[in-house]
Amino acid sequence: MTTTEISEERLNKAAYILKAVAHPVRLAILELLNVNEKMGVLEICNALKCEQSLMSHHLINLKLKGILGSTKEGLNVYYWLKEKEVIKLIKCIENCNCNM
């Protein structure tokens, strides 16, 4: 592929997804929901040892970007991984040998 063949739409989509998940807490949420099919906010907070207000911020952000789905049951909100393909991205990055 030459530089004239680079799809701006494709690059914008990739950047959008990368920005959405580019935070350690958000990555942890994705990994947790990949292992556990559906979890409540408090379950996620307890598993990741994070305050509920901060967790809600990250969960809402991921939901608005279309990466997570949610449902409300009574007073509880449950989240699940809607875009399971994003886990492949995390696994791919784990294989990178960047200087850290």
ZILINNOR-V640952 format. One record per pair of residues at least 12 apart in sequence whose C-alpha atoms are under 10 Angstrom apart, sorted by the first residue. I is the first residue (numbers start at 1). J is the second residue. D is the distance in Angstrom with one decimal. If there is no record, write none. Layout:
BEGIN
[[I/J/D] [I/J/D]]
END
This chain:
BEGIN
[[16/65/8.4] [17/62/9.6] [17/65/7.8] [17/66/9.4] [17/67/8.5] [17/86/8.3] [17/89/9.8] [18/86/9.3] [18/89/9.0] [19/65/9.9] [20/58/9.4] [20/61/7.4] [20/62/6.5] [20/63/9.8] [20/64/9.5] [20/65/6.9] [20/66/9.6] [20/67/8.5] [21/58/9.4] [21/61/9.3] [21/62/7.5] [21/65/9.5] [21/67/8.9] [21/86/8.8] [21/89/10.0] [21/90/9.4] [23/58/9.1] [25/48/8.0] [25/50/8.6] [25/54/9.3] [25/55/8.1] [25/58/7.5] [25/59/9.7] [26/55/8.8] [26/57/10.0] [26/58/6.3] [26/59/7.7] [26/61/9.1] [26/62/7.7] [27/86/9.8] [27/87/9.1] [27/90/7.9] [28/44/9.6] [28/47/9.7] [28/48/7.5] [29/44/7.3] [29/45/9.4] [29/47/9.4] [29/48/7.9] [29/55/9.0] [29/58/8.6] [29/59/8.0] [29/62/9.4] [29/68/9.8] [29/79/9.8] [29/80/9.7] [29/81/9.1] [30/59/9.8] [30/62/9.2] [30/67/8.9] [30/68/8.5] [30/80/8.8] [30/81/6.8] [30/82/9.9] [30/83/9.6] [30/84/8.8] [30/86/8.2] [30/87/7.3] [30/90/9.1] [31/81/9.2] [31/86/9.8] [31/87/7.3] [31/90/8.7] [32/44/7.8] [32/47/8.3] [32/48/8.7] [32/80/9.6] [32/81/9.2] [33/68/9.1] [33/79/7.9] [33/80/5.9] [33/81/5.7] [33/82/9.5] [33/84/9.4] [34/80/8.1] [34/81/6.5] [34/82/9.7] [34/83/9.9] [34/84/7.4] [34/86/9.8] [34/87/7.5] [35/81/9.7] [36/79/9.9] [36/80/8.1] [36/81/9.1] [37/79/8.5] [37/80/6.0] [37/81/7.3] [38/69/9.4] [38/70/8.8] [38/71/9.7] [38/78/6.3] [38/79/5.6] [38/80/4.7] [38/81/7.8] [39/70/9.4] [39/76/9.9] [39/77/8.4] [39/78/5.2] [39/79/5.5] [39/80/6.7] [39/81/9.8] [40/70/9.3] [40/71/9.4] [40/72/9.3] [40/73/9.7] [40/76/6.6] [40/77/5.7] [40/78/4.2] [40/79/6.2] [40/80/9.1] [41/53/9.9] [41/55/7.5] [41/56/7.2] [41/59/8.4] [41/76/7.5] [41/77/6.3] [41/78/6.4] [41/79/7.4] [42/55/8.9] [42/56/9.6] [42/76/8.7] [42/77/9.1] [42/78/9.3] [43/78/9.3] [44/56/9.8] [44/59/9.7] [44/78/9.5] [44/79/9.2] [56/77/10.0] [59/79/8.0] [60/79/9.8] [62/81/9.5] [62/82/9.9] [63/79/8.6] [63/80/9.4] [63/81/9.2] [63/82/8.7] [66/81/9.4] [66/82/7.2] [66/83/7.4] [67/80/8.9] [67/81/6.5] [67/82/5.4] [67/83/5.0] [67/84/8.1] [67/85/9.4] [67/86/8.0] [68/80/5.7] [68/81/4.7] [68/82/4.7] [68/83/6.7] [68/84/9.1] [69/81/6.3] [69/82/5.4] [69/83/8.7] [70/82/8.9]]
END
